Amino acid sequence: MRTVEELIELKRLRLEQKRQLIVNLVLVIYWLMILEGALRKWIAPRYYDVLLAIKDPIVLYIYFLAIPEGLYIKKNRVVSYGFFLFYFLMFFGIVQYGVLGINPIVVGYGWRNYCLYLPLIFVIGENFKGNDLRRLIKHTLLLAIPMSFLVYKQFSSPLTDIVNLPPPGGAVYTIEHGTTGFTARPTGTFSSYHGQQMFAGSLSACLIATWILPPVNRPLNAFFLWISTIAVMTNIFLTGTRAPLLLAFSILSAAWLGSFIVKDRMIRLRSRVIPIAITVLGILVLTMFYDKALELVKKRSQSSGAASIESTISRSFYQITSFWRFVGYFRNDPIGFGMAHTSRPGRFYVASGEVPRTDEDEWSRIIGDLGPYAGLAFIFFRIWLTWQLIAGAINAAKRSSNPTPILLAAFTAPVFLFWYATHIVSVHDYAWLFAGFCMAANRLGMNMQSEDTLKQNPWN
């Protein structure tokens, strides 16, 4: 008969095996998020719609493993509110289906974008350990190398080239450049340029975090780190939009500001010097090798009005005030027009009724989908969680002298709060996954006992 100690040890080993399986499944979702576009565009375009949902059964299986065992963050108010919102929105979708007569496909797509990935944040936050984040950052930076060659090929090739082949029923994303025609907007291995934007932005956080760490603790050696640095810059500069540049600016600024938080003297020095050095190097690379990309970004900014009435930053915060107009606009539609009704699939499969008139910003679309009451409840969750991610990252960096939590939060916070995290699949997946990675990094940083732990191995 086993002793109590043996039973406790067996339970610990069983939970650890489940934890490792959950982590591996999350990483499978992460890599599918990056690579599924290649499957949908080039390998199996006949199954374009099916491949869109290829990750979702894995998410459900993760919940089957994690929730009965309590392998998620607990004793946290925002987590409790998040689970309440999860169950409420599941029921709310049924109500919308019954009252509004929405196409079931739209309901299912809405459930996916508003509900399905919500608990995954808390599962990732509880189960990822330091070595798991180390593996994630290492492999992401290594993937940037071949991705940079693909992005360069897409940027420099004709619109009709196979590397610029659009998804079924879609069109090649282009950027107009004067009287000479159009240049393809690179999408990498994603189905749209939005995914490449998110990938390039996340690379900035991974790269700066790796550079700031002491050389002995970096997930990459010096040779691959330098190659990855040039590859990351290529991915950012050739994306053809301002979003990766804004995200890079956010991350570089966070790294420099984080130097006033961390206690370790060398980390503090590196946090101040490296962002400046990377910025100078990036400017040199952009002006010397990617001058055409620079001109296209300038033209894109001018054509979108950023150079005239509104600046790029003010456009990002425009939705804070604009969505209030739509709260009043939908006062006679308290349950909205239906989850995902304002998304592209929603507009395509709409069965009847008026498609709501909304601005292009995320928050207005949420109000259109859910109505003013449920919409505000969902937006409040995103604001609250974003605030907790930022506050937790500051506390974790201060306690551990590891700036990684701050850098992950600098990428995740604007994406999760303002970007199209409920209406564009690639942005949605990045927002929810990286919110979980942030929670994990914050938990690990807060569990650090002293600066000696950082100096020995910041990833354990």
C-alpha positions as CSV (number, residue, x, y, z in Angstrom):
1,M,0.0,0.0,0.0
2,R,1.4,3.4,-1.0
3,T,2.2,6.0,1.6
4,V,0.7,9.4,1.7
5,E,4.0,10.9,0.4
6,E,4.0,8.5,-2.5
7,L,0.5,9.3,-3.5
8,I,1.3,13.0,-3.3
9,E,4.4,12.5,-5.5
10,L,2.4,10.4,-8.0
11,K,-0.2,13.2,-8.2
12,R,2.5,15.8,-8.7
13,L,4.1,13.8,-11.5
14,R,0.7,13.3,-13.2
15,L,0.0,17.0,-13.0
16,E,3.4,17.8,-14.4
17,Q,2.9,15.5,-17.3
18,K,-0.4,17.2,-18.0
19,R,1.3,20.6,-17.7
20,Q,3.9,19.6,-20.2
21,L,1.3,18.3,-22.6
22,I,-0.7,21.6,-22.3
23,V,2.4,23.6,-23.0
24,N,3.2,21.5,-26.1
25,L,-0.3,21.9,-27.4
26,V,-0.2,25.6,-26.9
27,L,3.0,25.7,-28.9
28,V,1.3,23.7,-31.6
29,I,-1.4,26.3,-31.7
30,Y,1.2,29.0,-31.9
31,W,3.0,27.5,-34.8
32,L,-0.2,26.7,-36.6
33,M,-1.2,30.4,-36.2
34,I,2.0,31.3,-38.0
35,L,2.1,28.6,-40.7
36,E,-1.6,27.8,-41.4
37,G,-1.7,30.7,-43.9
38,A,0.9,28.8,-46.0
39,L,-1.4,25.7,-45.9
40,R,-4.4,27.8,-46.9
41,K,-2.7,29.7,-49.7
42,W,-0.2,27.2,-51.3
43,I,-0.6,23.7,-50.1
44,A,-4.4,23.0,-49.5
45,P,-6.4,25.9,-50.8
46,R,-9.4,23.7,-51.3
47,Y,-9.7,23.4,-47.6
48,Y,-9.3,27.1,-46.9
49,D,-12.3,27.4,-44.6
50,V,-11.7,24.1,-42.8
51,L,-8.1,25.1,-42.0
52,L,-9.3,28.3,-40.5
53,A,-10.6,26.3,-37.5
54,I,-7.8,23.8,-37.4
55,K,-6.6,25.1,-34.0
56,D,-9.9,25.2,-32.3
57,P,-10.2,21.5,-31.4
58,I,-6.8,21.7,-29.8
59,V,-8.0,24.6,-27.7
60,L,-11.0,22.6,-26.5
61,Y,-8.7,19.6,-25.7
62,I,-6.5,21.9,-23.6
63,Y,-9.5,23.0,-21.6
64,F,-10.4,19.3,-21.1
65,L,-6.9,18.7,-19.7
66,A,-6.6,21.9,-17.6
67,I,-9.9,23.0,-16.1
68,P,-10.8,19.8,-14.2
69,E,-7.4,19.8,-12.7
70,G,-7.4,23.4,-11.8
71,L,-4.4,24.1,-14.1
72,Y,-5.3,27.8,-14.6
73,I,-4.7,31.0,-12.7
74,K,-7.0,31.3,-9.8
75,K,-7.7,33.8,-6.9
76,N,-7.7,36.7,-9.3
77,R,-10.6,39.0,-9.8
78,V,-10.0,39.7,-13.5
79,V,-9.8,35.9,-14.1
80,S,-13.1,35.4,-12.3
81,Y,-14.7,38.1,-14.4
82,G,-13.2,36.6,-17.5
83,F,-14.8,33.2,-16.8
84,F,-18.1,34.9,-16.0
85,L,-17.9,36.7,-19.3
86,F,-17.0,33.5,-21.1
87,Y,-20.2,31.7,-19.9
88,F,-22.3,34.8,-20.3
89,L,-21.3,35.3,-24.0
90,M,-21.9,31.7,-24.8
91,F,-25.5,32.1,-23.5
92,F,-25.7,35.6,-25.1
93,G,-24.9,34.1,-28.6
94,I,-27.8,31.7,-28.2
95,V,-30.1,34.6,-27.3
96,Q,-29.0,36.5,-30.4
97,Y,-29.5,33.4,-32.5
98,G,-33.1,32.9,-31.2
99,V,-34.1,36.6,-31.3
100,L,-32.3,37.8,-34.4
101,G,-32.4,34.7,-36.5
102,I,-28.7,34.9,-37.2
103,N,-27.0,32.4,-39.6
104,P,-25.5,29.6,-37.4
105,I,-22.2,30.1,-39.1
106,V,-22.0,33.7,-37.9
107,V,-22.9,32.5,-34.4
108,G,-20.2,29.9,-34.4
109,Y,-17.6,32.4,-35.7
110,G,-18.7,34.9,-33.1
111,W,-18.3,32.3,-30.3
112,R,-14.9,31.6,-31.6
113,N,-13.7,35.2,-31.6
114,Y,-15.4,36.4,-28.4
115,C,-15.4,33.3,-26.2
116,L,-13.3,30.3,-27.2
117,Y,-9.8,31.6,-26.6
118,L,-10.7,33.7,-23.5
119,P,-9.9,31.0,-20.8
120,L,-6.7,30.1,-22.7
121,I,-5.1,33.2,-21.4
122,F,-5.4,31.9,-17.8
123,V,-4.3,28.4,-18.7
124,I,-1.1,29.6,-20.4
125,G,-0.4,32.0,-17.6
126,E,-0.5,29.2,-15.1
127,N,1.3,26.4,-17.0
128,F,4.2,28.1,-18.9
129,K,7.5,28.0,-17.1
130,G,10.7,29.9,-17.8
131,N,12.2,27.3,-20.1
132,D,9.0,27.2,-22.1
133,L,9.1,30.9,-22.7
134,R,12.8,30.6,-23.5
135,R,12.0,27.9,-26.2
136,L,9.2,30.1,-27.6
137,I,11.5,33.2,-28.0
138,K,14.4,31.1,-29.4
139,H,12.4,29.4,-32.1
140,T,10.5,32.6,-33.0
141,L,13.7,34.4,-33.6
142,L,15.1,31.5,-35.6
143,L,11.9,31.5,-37.7
144,A,12.5,35.2,-38.5
145,I,15.5,34.2,-40.6
146,P,13.7,32.2,-43.3
147,M,10.7,34.4,-43.0
148,S,12.8,37.4,-43.9
149,F,13.8,35.8,-47.2
150,L,10.2,35.0,-48.0
151,V,9.1,38.6,-47.1
152,Y,11.9,40.0,-49.3
153,K,10.9,37.8,-52.2
154,Q,7.2,38.8,-51.9
155,F,8.1,42.5,-51.7
156,S,10.4,42.4,-54.7
157,S,8.4,40.0,-56.9
158,P,5.5,40.8,-59.3
159,L,2.0,40.6,-58.1
160,T,1.4,37.5,-60.2
161,D,4.3,35.6,-58.7
162,I,3.4,32.4,-56.8
163,V,4.8,33.8,-53.5
164,N,2.1,36.5,-53.7
165,L,-0.7,34.0,-54.5
166,P,-3.7,35.2,-52.5
167,P,-6.1,32.9,-50.6
168,P,-9.0,31.5,-52.5
169,G,-11.5,34.3,-53.4
170,G,-9.0,36.9,-52.2
171,A,-6.8,39.5,-53.9
172,V,-3.2,40.4,-53.5
173,Y,-2.5,43.1,-50.9
174,T,-0.8,46.0,-52.6
175,I,0.8,49.4,-52.0
176,E,0.6,52.0,-54.6
177,H,3.8,53.9,-55.4
178,G,3.3,56.8,-57.6
179,T,3.0,56.3,-61.4
180,T,5.0,53.2,-61.5
181,G,2.3,50.9,-60.3
182,F,1.8,48.7,-57.3
183,T,4.0,46.7,-55.0
184,A,2.9,43.6,-53.2
185,R,2.3,44.0,-49.4
186,P,4.1,41.0,-48.0
187,T,2.0,38.5,-46.0
188,G,4.7,36.0,-45.1
189,T,3.2,32.6,-44.3
190,F,-0.1,34.3,-43.2
191,S,-3.3,34.7,-45.1
192,S,-3.2,38.5,-44.8
193,Y,-0.8,41.2,-44.0
194,H,-2.3,41.6,-40.6
195,G,-0.7,38.4,-39.5
196,Q,2.7,39.5,-40.8
197,Q,2.2,42.8,-38.9
198,M,1.7,40.8,-35.6
199,F,4.6,38.5,-36.3
200,A,7.0,41.4,-37.0
201,G,5.8,43.2,-33.9
202,S,6.3,40.2,-31.7
203,L,9.8,39.7,-33.1
204,S,10.8,43.1,-31.7
205,A,9.8,42.0,-28.1
206,C,11.7,38.7,-28.5
207,L,14.8,40.4,-30.0
208,I,15.2,43.2,-27.4
209,A,14.5,40.9,-24.5
210,T,17.3,38.5,-25.8
211,W,19.8,41.4,-26.3
212,I,19.3,42.8,-22.8
213,L,19.8,39.5,-21.0
214,P,23.4,38.7,-20.0
215,P,25.1,36.7,-22.8
216,V,25.3,33.5,-20.7
217,N,21.5,33.5,-20.3
218,R,20.4,34.3,-23.8
219,P,18.4,31.7,-25.7
220,L,20.6,32.3,-28.8
221,N,24.3,32.5,-29.3
222,A,26.0,35.6,-30.7
223,F,26.1,34.4,-34.3
224,F,22.4,33.6,-34.6
225,L,21.4,36.6,-32.6
226,W,23.1,38.9,-35.1
227,I,21.6,37.1,-38.0
228,S,18.2,37.2,-36.3
229,T,18.6,41.0,-35.7
230,I,18.9,41.7,-39.4
231,A,16.1,39.2,-40.2
232,V,13.8,41.0,-37.7
233,M,14.5,44.4,-39.2
234,T,13.8,42.9,-42.7
235,N,10.4,41.6,-41.5
236,I,9.6,45.0,-39.9
237,F,10.7,47.3,-42.7
238,L,9.2,45.2,-45.6
239,T,5.8,44.7,-44.1
240,G,4.6,47.9,-45.9
241,T,2.7,49.4,-43.0
242,R,3.4,51.5,-40.0
243,A,2.0,49.1,-37.4
244,P,5.2,47.0,-36.9
245,L,7.2,50.3,-36.6
246,L,4.8,51.6,-33.9
247,L,5.0,48.3,-32.0
248,A,8.8,48.4,-32.3
249,F,8.7,51.9,-30.9
250,S,6.5,50.8,-28.0
251,I,8.9,48.0,-27.2
252,L,12.1,50.0,-27.4
253,S,10.5,52.7,-25.3
254,A,9.4,50.2,-22.7
255,A,12.9,48.7,-22.6
256,W,14.4,52.1,-21.9
257,L,11.8,53.0,-19.3
258,G,12.3,49.6,-17.7
259,S,15.9,50.5,-16.9
260,F,14.5,52.7,-14.2
261,I,12.7,49.8,-12.6
262,V,15.1,46.9,-12.6
263,K,17.6,46.7,-9.8
264,D,20.5,44.8,-11.4
265,R,23.1,47.4,-12.5
266,M,24.2,45.6,-15.7
267,I,20.7,44.9,-16.8
268,R,19.8,48.6,-16.1
269,L,22.8,49.7,-18.3
270,R,21.9,47.3,-21.1
271,S,18.3,48.4,-21.0
272,R,19.4,52.0,-21.7
273,V,22.1,51.4,-24.3
274,I,20.7,48.5,-26.4
275,P,17.4,50.3,-27.4
276,I,19.4,53.2,-28.7
277,A,21.9,51.0,-30.4
278,I,19.2,48.9,-32.1
279,T,17.4,52.1,-33.2
280,V,20.5,53.6,-34.8
281,L,21.3,50.3,-36.5
282,G,17.7,50.0,-37.8
283,I,17.8,53.5,-39.2
284,L,21.1,52.7,-41.0
285,V,19.7,49.5,-42.4
286,L,16.4,51.1,-43.5
287,T,18.1,54.1,-45.3
288,M,20.9,52.1,-46.9
289,F,19.1,48.9,-48.0
290,Y,15.4,49.5,-47.9
291,D,14.9,53.0,-49.2
292,K,12.0,51.9,-51.4
293,A,10.2,50.4,-48.4
294,L,10.7,53.7,-46.6
295,E,9.2,55.7,-49.4
296,L,6.2,53.3,-49.6
297,V,5.5,53.7,-45.8
298,K,5.7,57.5,-46.2
299,K,3.2,57.3,-49.1
300,R,1.0,55.0,-47.1
301,S,0.9,57.4,-44.2
302,Q,0.1,60.4,-46.5
303,S,-2.7,58.5,-48.3
304,S,-4.3,57.5,-45.0
305,G,-4.4,61.1,-43.8
306,A,-1.8,60.6,-41.1
307,A,0.3,63.5,-42.4
308,S,-2.6,65.9,-42.5
309,I,-5.4,65.9,-39.9
310,E,-4.5,63.1,-37.5
311,S,-1.2,61.7,-36.5
312,T,-0.6,58.0,-36.4
313,I,-0.8,57.8,-32.6
314,S,-4.0,59.9,-32.4
315,R,-5.6,57.5,-34.9
316,S,-4.8,54.6,-32.6
317,F,-6.6,56.3,-29.7
318,Y,-9.5,57.6,-31.9
319,Q,-11.7,54.7,-31.0
320,I,-11.7,55.7,-27.3
321,T,-14.1,58.6,-28.1
322,S,-15.6,57.4,-31.4
323,F,-17.2,54.3,-30.0
324,W,-19.4,56.3,-27.6
325,R,-21.3,57.6,-30.6
326,F,-22.2,54.0,-31.4
327,V,-23.3,53.2,-27.9
328,G,-26.0,55.8,-28.5
329,Y,-26.6,54.6,-32.0
330,F,-27.4,51.1,-30.8
331,R,-29.6,52.1,-27.9
332,N,-32.6,50.7,-29.7
333,D,-30.7,47.4,-30.4
334,P,-29.8,46.3,-26.9
335,I,-28.5,42.9,-28.0
336,G,-26.7,44.2,-31.1
337,F,-26.7,42.7,-34.5
338,G,-25.0,39.5,-33.6
339,M,-21.5,38.3,-32.7
340,A,-19.0,38.8,-35.5
341,H,-21.8,40.4,-37.6
342,T,-19.4,43.3,-38.5
343,S,-16.6,40.9,-39.4
344,R,-15.9,39.9,-43.0
345,P,-17.3,36.4,-42.6
346,G,-20.3,37.9,-40.8
347,R,-21.0,40.3,-43.6
348,F,-20.7,37.4,-46.1
349,Y,-23.0,35.0,-44.3
350,V,-25.5,37.6,-43.0
351,A,-29.0,36.1,-43.4
352,S,-31.2,39.1,-43.1
353,G,-31.4,42.5,-41.6
354,E,-29.2,45.5,-41.7
355,V,-25.5,45.2,-41.3
356,P,-24.6,47.8,-38.6
357,R,-22.9,51.0,-39.6
358,T,-19.8,51.3,-37.5
359,D,-16.4,53.0,-37.8
360,E,-13.4,50.9,-38.7
361,D,-12.2,50.8,-35.1
362,E,-12.4,47.7,-33.0
363,W,-14.5,49.0,-30.1
364,S,-17.3,50.4,-32.4
365,R,-17.5,47.0,-34.0
366,I,-17.9,45.3,-30.6
367,I,-20.8,47.6,-29.8
368,G,-22.3,46.7,-33.2
369,D,-21.9,43.0,-32.5
370,L,-23.0,42.8,-28.9
371,G,-25.0,45.9,-28.3
372,P,-24.2,48.7,-25.8
373,Y,-24.5,46.6,-22.6
374,A,-22.7,43.4,-23.4
375,G,-20.3,45.3,-25.6
376,L,-19.2,47.6,-22.8
377,A,-18.8,44.6,-20.5
378,F,-16.5,43.0,-23.0
379,I,-14.5,46.2,-23.6
380,F,-14.2,46.7,-19.8
381,F,-12.6,43.2,-19.6
382,R,-10.0,44.1,-22.2
383,I,-9.2,47.3,-20.4
384,W,-9.0,45.6,-17.0
385,L,-6.8,42.7,-18.3
386,T,-4.5,45.1,-20.1
387,W,-4.1,47.2,-17.0
388,Q,-3.3,44.1,-15.0
389,L,-0.8,42.9,-17.6
390,I,1.1,46.2,-17.5
391,A,1.0,46.5,-13.7
392,G,2.0,42.9,-13.3
393,A,4.9,43.3,-15.8
394,I,6.3,46.3,-13.9
395,N,6.1,44.5,-10.6
396,A,7.7,41.3,-12.1
397,A,10.5,43.2,-13.7
398,K,11.2,45.1,-10.5
399,R,11.3,41.9,-8.4
400,S,13.3,39.8,-10.9
401,S,15.5,42.4,-12.7
402,N,14.4,40.7,-15.9
403,P,12.8,43.1,-18.4
404,T,11.1,40.3,-20.5
405,P,7.7,40.8,-18.8
406,I,7.7,44.6,-19.7
407,L,8.7,43.9,-23.3
408,L,6.0,41.3,-23.8
409,A,3.5,43.6,-22.3
410,A,4.6,46.5,-24.6
411,F,3.7,44.4,-27.6
412,T,0.6,42.8,-26.2
413,A,-1.1,45.8,-24.5
414,P,-1.8,47.9,-27.6
415,V,-2.8,44.8,-29.7
416,F,-5.1,43.4,-27.0
417,L,-6.6,46.7,-26.2
418,F,-7.0,48.5,-29.6
419,W,-6.3,46.1,-32.5
420,Y,-9.0,44.0,-34.3
421,A,-8.7,41.2,-31.7
422,T,-12.3,40.0,-32.3
423,H,-12.7,40.6,-36.0
424,I,-9.4,39.5,-37.8
425,V,-8.3,35.9,-37.1
426,S,-4.6,36.4,-37.1
427,V,-4.8,39.5,-34.8
428,H,-7.2,37.6,-32.6
429,D,-4.9,34.7,-32.1
430,Y,-1.9,36.8,-31.4
431,A,-3.7,39.0,-28.9
432,W,-5.1,36.1,-26.8
433,L,-1.9,33.9,-26.9
434,F,0.4,36.7,-26.0
435,A,-1.8,37.9,-23.2
436,G,-1.3,34.4,-21.8
437,F,2.5,34.6,-22.4
438,C,2.5,37.9,-20.5
439,M,0.6,36.5,-17.6
440,A,3.1,33.6,-17.4
441,A,6.1,36.0,-17.6
442,N,4.6,38.1,-14.9
443,R,3.9,35.1,-12.6
444,L,7.5,33.9,-13.1
445,G,8.9,37.3,-12.3
446,M,6.9,37.7,-9.2
447,N,8.1,34.2,-8.0
448,M,11.7,35.3,-8.1
449,Q,13.1,35.3,-4.7
450,S,16.2,37.5,-5.3
451,E,18.4,39.0,-7.9
452,D,20.7,35.9,-7.5
453,T,18.0,33.8,-9.1
454,L,18.1,36.0,-12.1
455,K,21.9,35.8,-12.4
456,Q,21.8,32.0,-12.2
457,N,19.1,31.4,-14.7
458,P,16.3,33.9,-15.4
459,W,14.2,31.3,-17.3
460,N,13.6,28.8,-14.5
